[in-house]
Amino acid sequence: METVFFYLLASVALAAAVAVLAFRRVFYSAISLIVCLSSVAGLYLLLQAPFMAAVQIIVYAGAIMVLFLFVIMLLDPFSSVSAPDRRRILRFVGPLLGILALLALLPMLVGYNLAQAPRNPEALAATVSSVQELAETLFNQYLLPFEVTSILILVAIIGAVVLGKRQA
């Protein structure tokens, strides 16, 4: 039964990821991205990683997508005046970068031996740190990078608002 759920969630995630690229409207692409991220959270649940599933939903499908939708609505993609696509070169650069990324990942994918992957969750739990240890490390040792990242995100949001106000 777990295999059926895996294939169902994986196919939904894959279809939603393709829909992100296929839709012409940015709003529908963002909705498809939410579906994709939610399916990935379901895959984390199948891997018995509830913390990662919750982080996936809360951070990515929740907070980040709310910001994306806010910026999309701020830039008004449903207006009748649409700017012409001046960046036709990106149609060729995108697939080229995708091929380069696959070529970069190929040695890692070929060298991975699935037979040696740990199958016992109890044995794996001994090597994995707890959520409390992760939080203590993040907020003690990496507090400065964490705060700098939050400031950068705030500056990006303010920049999007300023750019959106100039166009209006």
ZINORDA-V108574 format. One record per backbone hydrogen bond with DSSP energy under -0.5 kcal/mol. CO is the residue of the C=O (numbers start at 1). NH is the residue of the N-H. Records with the same first field share a line. If there is no record, write none. Layout:
CO=NH, NH
This chain:
1=5
2=6
3=7
4=8
5=9
6=10
7=11
8=12
9=13
10=14
11=15
12=16
13=17
14=18
15=19
16=20
17=21
18=22
19=23
25=29
26=30
27=31
28=32
29=33
30=34
31=35
32=36
33=37
34=38
35=39
36=40
37=41
38=42
39=43
40=44
41=45
42=46
43=47
44=49
45=48
49=53
50=54
51=55
52=56
53=57
54=58
55=59, 60
56=60, 61
57=62
58=63
59=64
60=65
62=66
63=67
64=68
65=69
66=70
67=71
68=72
69=73
70=74
71=75
72=76, 77
73=76
76=79
80=82
84=86
86=88
87=90
88=91
89=92, 93
90=94
91=95
92=96
93=97
94=98
95=99
96=100
97=101
98=102
99=103
100=104
101=105
102=106
103=107
105=109
106=110
107=111
108=112
112=114
113=116
114=117
119=121
120=124
121=125
122=126
124=127, 128
130=134
131=135
132=136
133=137
134=138
135=139
136=140, 141
137=141, 142
140=143
142=146
143=147
144=148
145=149
146=150
147=151
148=152
149=153
150=154
151=155
152=156
153=157
154=158
155=159
156=160
157=161
158=162
159=163
160=164
161=165
162=166
163=167
164=168
